[in-house]
Amino acid sequence: MIGYLEGKLLKKDEDRILLLNNQVGYEILLPAVVRKTFRAKKVGDDVALYIYYHQTERQPKPTLIGFNLEVEREFFSYFISVEDIGPMKAVQALSVPVRDIARAIESRDLAYLKRLKGIGNRTAQKILATLEGKVAKFALIRQSKDHAEAVDYADFVEQVQEVLSKQLGHTVKEAKEMIAAALKRNKDITTAEELFEEVYRGESA
């Protein structure tokens, strides 16, 4: 079983990377919070990741999920022990630092958990019921600058603004105001798709 990999970054896709190790390319899924730390990395850069190896009878094809810290991988194991949260759902849900999710669990902050991608009210309640009292140590993870880079909004904000103004009939000023309001409501947005969703929520509220 693979638990850790070091190598060269061979390719970056939207939700995964290809890591070259001893002439073998490993496809590794990255949760959104880990992807943020890869923004500045370029093909050819050295990469080191702790790996969660997932393979079952129902899913015989191995899936590798990468984390910057061993403790993040450990939290992931706890997180997928919750009913209705499988590895793929957990990868989508981990869009904010593990320490913040752990703090929300220990403080019973249901509203915060419901903001995680793919987590509704019922699943958020199951998270609390399963993990409350078990994840306090993860809430103490030191916030590292390397692992908590500021989100660079420029690229996808410009993309969304262009669609709103050029395709959907809004003025540039309206588009900017809608985007600003969406980013104020949800500071964890990292992609154009998430920004569109939040803009829509604001307009339909």
Residue pairs with C-beta under 8 A, 6 or more apart in sequence:
1 53
2 26
2 51
2 53
2 64
3 50
3 51
3 53
4 48
4 49
4 50
4 51
5 19
5 21
5 26
5 28
5 47
5 48
5 49
5 51
5 64
5 66
6 21
6 46
6 47
6 48
6 49
7 19
7 20
7 21
7 22
7 26
7 46
7 47
8 19
8 20
8 21
8 44
8 45
8 46
8 47
9 17
9 18
9 19
9 20
9 41
9 42
9 43
9 44
9 45
9 46
9 47
10 17
10 18
10 19
10 20
10 25
10 43
11 17
11 18
11 43
12 18
12 38
12 41
12 43
14 191
15 29
15 30
15 35
15 91
16 27
16 28
16 29
16 30
17 27
17 28
17 30
17 38
17 47
17 66
18 25
18 26
18 27
18 28
19 25
19 26
19 28
19 47
19 49
20 26
26 64
27 64
28 49
28 51
28 64
28 65
28 66
29 63
29 64
29 65
29 66
29 91
30 38
30 65
30 66
30 91
31 65
31 67
31 76
31 90
31 91
31 92
31 93
31 94
31 95
32 91
32 92
32 94
32 95
32 117
32 190
33 94
33 95
33 96
33 97
33 98
34 49
34 66
34 67
34 68
34 72
34 94
35 190
36 149
36 151
36 190
37 68
37 146
37 147
37 149
39 149
39 152
40 149
41 47
49 66
49 67
49 68
50 66
50 67
50 68
50 69
50 70
50 72
50 73
51 64
51 65
51 66
51 67
51 73
52 64
52 65
52 66
52 67
52 73
52 76
52 77
52 87
53 62
53 63
53 64
54 62
54 63
54 64
54 65
54 87
55 61
55 62
55 63
63 87
63 88
65 76
65 87
65 91
67 73
67 76
68 146
68 147
69 141
69 147
71 98
71 138
71 141
72 98
72 141
74 138
75 98
75 101
75 102
75 135
75 138
76 87
76 90
76 94
78 131
78 134
78 135
78 138
79 85
79 90
79 93
79 94
79 101
79 127
79 131
80 86
80 87
80 90
81 130
81 131
82 123
82 126
82 127
82 130
82 131
83 126
83 130
84 122
84 123
84 126
85 93
85 123
85 126
85 127
89 118
92 117
92 118
93 116
93 117
93 118
93 119
94 101
94 116
95 116
95 117
95 188
95 190
96 116
96 188
97 141
97 143
97 147
97 148
98 138
98 141
99 138
99 139
99 140
99 141
99 143
100 112
101 113
101 116
101 138
102 135
102 136
102 137
102 138
102 139
102 141
103 109
103 139
104 112
104 113
105 113
105 127
105 128
105 131
105 132
105 135
106 132
106 133
106 135
106 136
106 139
108 128
108 132
110 121
110 124
110 125
110 128
113 119
113 124
113 127
113 128
114 120
114 121
114 124
115 186
115 188
116 124
117 194
119 127
151 189
151 190
153 183
153 189
156 190
156 191
156 192
156 195
157 179
157 183
157 195
159 192
160 175
160 179
160 192
160 195
160 196
160 199
161 172
161 175
161 176
161 179
163 196
164 170
164 174
164 175
164 178
164 179
164 199
165 171
165 172
165 174
165 175
170 178
178 199
178 202
178 203
179 195
179 199
181 199
181 202
182 189
182 195
182 198
182 199
182 201
182 202
183 189
183 195
183 198
185 198
185 201
185 202
186 194
186 198
189 195
189 198
